Amino acid sequence: MSKVEFTRISSCRVDLGYSTRVIKRKAFWYQKWAQSDQLEPLFKEIDVILRRQSLDGERSFKAYLQCMGGATVAKQSDLNTVPPSELFERVRRTFPNSFPLDEELVIKDSEAFWRICRLIKRIFIESGQVDILGYGYEYFFADLFKGKTGKYFTPRTVVDFCIKLACIRESDVVCDPTCGSGGFLARIRSREASTSKTNWLVGNDIDPILTRAASLNISLSGLHDFKMYNDDVFDLRSSFHKENDGQIDAVLANPPFSLMISDRSILGQYQWPNESRRVTSDQLFMESMMHLLKPGGRLITVLPHSIIANSENTRFREWLSKQWVELATISLPEGLFYPFGESAARACIVSLQLRGPVSKDHLVMKAAVESVGYDLKAKSFKPISQNDFQRILGTEEFALYRKQLNTGLLVNWLEA
Ligand SMILES: C[S@@+](CC[C@H](N)C(=O)[O-])C[C@H]1O[C@@H](n2cnc3c(N)ncnc32)[C@H](O)[C@@H]1O
């Protein structure tokens, strides 16, 4: 039975091929709270109340965000006495980045507003406050963002695994350049790093409502000093790039998949491949990250499986191998995004390090994942106990991967 395998790569050659061996299924409990039966009825009840408000999808999402703010700033006893408009003023003062001054309270019916706030408060308490926004997004709003400029939710089991792969250190500045609801950034705080440093998290998304949602999500995780941008990640002239290029130690991301980009003013900023009229966003994304990261910086990203597997990307992979050192490649099963908008996109996770002038031999972790902690055939999110990510994290190979990063075989290779 093979689990995760290593390939020794001499002189840091990248092959980006992936192992066909499959990790054997094994039941275990992961993210116990997400699977606990008591939360599902609470989410369902919120869903019923939101549906009764006759709101379109976007206003419904805003209403959910406003109630999350309300649940955070209100005491239990406020939630049938203090007028919602007054509570919302408090919310606005507490989270100015998420609720602009001109935004109005979406739910006019006080009882409905209080009830949703009370339910969210209970979810906060019962779940230990982990990324409620993400789970709400997952339960109610997958349809809202379905297919729109690659707005697919990143499953939280994938997010948590990527955070482990990133091996974040105290001094790292971490960025998600297409942060959506902010899953990566909100979950890093509680899981990997504790530091007194400010502004060590940087987020960006092209959609303004998602940047506001992400800001709220990160604030609720307990972090208030972070930078959030509302820019096009492919435009190297944007404030996001201007203020952060060459400053980032680790990028964690799930960029939009395979959008065709034909805007000459964007394509003209890129080396790859400068003679083409249309380039996929996946390819531009990799070059955009080369600008963002410091030399030796790490990129842990979800990508379309075609990037590592299809022959039409061979030339691109060769070009990539000149710029990056491969640290890990994990292929993911079909149906990964199916419960979040019924997307059929096949994906993988790659962990890469931006090349510096000196490189050394190192090991590359390769794995294929079958079970991701939820049902891949269900139209909505249904947690299951099988989760190969947890299994990989328990292997000796993963311990070695981590050690390589931490002991400096790769991390300090610029000084070698
Ligand atoms: C797969 S989603 C990321 C989901 C996110 N990780 C989460 O958990 O919510 C891709 C994100 O890329 C954003 N996006 C699409 N085109 C973009 C662009 N040109 N610049 C910045 N963000 C973009 C979308 O708005 C979307 O939120």
The ligand as an SDF file (V2000), in Angstrom:
LIG
                    3D

 27 29  0  0  0  0  0  0  0  0999 V2000
  -11.9110   30.0780   -6.5820 C   0  0  0  0  0  0  0  0  0  0  0  0
  -12.3300   31.6650   -6.0080 S   0  0  0  0  0  0  0  0  0  0  0  0
  -11.4140   31.8150   -4.5270 C   0  0  0  0  0  0  0  0  0  0  0  0
  -12.2060   31.3830   -3.3600 C   0  0  0  0  0  0  0  0  0  0  0  0
  -11.5840   31.6800   -2.0320 C   0  0  0  0  0  0  0  0  0  0  0  0
  -10.3190   30.9810   -1.8330 N   0  0  0  0  0  0  0  0  0  0  0  0
  -12.5780   31.3390   -0.9430 C   0  0  0  0  0  0  0  0  0  0  0  0
  -12.3650   30.3980   -0.2350 O   0  0  0  0  0  0  0  0  0  0  0  0
  -13.5900   31.9960   -0.8600 O   0  0  0  0  0  0  0  0  0  0  0  0
  -11.4680   32.7150   -7.0990 C   0  0  0  0  0  0  0  0  0  0  0  0
  -11.5720   34.1690   -6.7450 C   0  0  0  0  0  0  0  0  0  0  0  0
  -10.8390   34.9060   -7.7110 O   0  0  0  0  0  0  0  0  0  0  0  0
  -11.4650   36.1560   -7.8520 C   0  0  0  0  0  0  0  0  0  0  0  0
  -11.0080   36.7270   -9.1240 N   0  0  0  0  0  0  0  0  0  0  0  0
  -11.4010   36.4320  -10.3840 C   0  0  0  0  0  0  0  0  0  0  0  0
  -10.7200   37.1850  -11.2710 N   0  0  0  0  0  0  0  0  0  0  0  0
   -9.8670   37.9640  -10.5540 C   0  0  0  0  0  0  0  0  0  0  0  0
   -8.9020   38.9550  -10.9010 C   0  0  0  0  0  0  0  0  0  0  0  0
   -8.6820   39.2820  -12.1780 N   0  0  0  0  0  0  0  0  0  0  0  0
   -8.2220   39.5570   -9.9070 N   0  0  0  0  0  0  0  0  0  0  0  0
   -8.4400   39.2550   -8.6100 C   0  0  0  0  0  0  0  0  0  0  0  0
   -9.3450   38.3240   -8.2280 N   0  0  0  0  0  0  0  0  0  0  0  0
  -10.0490   37.6830   -9.1820 C   0  0  0  0  0  0  0  0  0  0  0  0
  -12.9440   35.8360   -7.8150 C   0  0  0  0  0  0  0  0  0  0  0  0
  -13.7160   36.9730   -7.4670 O   0  0  0  0  0  0  0  0  0  0  0  0
  -12.9860   34.7320   -6.7660 C   0  0  0  0  0  0  0  0  0  0  0  0
  -13.2970   35.2440   -5.5030 O   0  0  0  0  0  0  0  0  0  0  0  0
  1  2  1  0
  2  3  1  0
  2 10  1  0
  3  4  1  0
  4  5  1  0
  5  6  1  0
  5  7  1  0
  7  8  2  0
  7  9  1  0
 10 11  1  0
 11 12  1  0
 11 26  1  0
 12 13  1  0
 13 14  1  0
 13 24  1  0
 14 15  1  0
 14 23  1  0
 15 16  2  0
 16 17  1  0
 17 18  1  0
 17 23  2  0
 18 19  1  0
 18 20  2  0
 20 21  1  0
 21 22  2  0
 22 23  1  0
 24 25  1  0
 24 26  1  0
 26 27  1  0
M  CHG  2   2   1   9  -1
M  END
$$$$
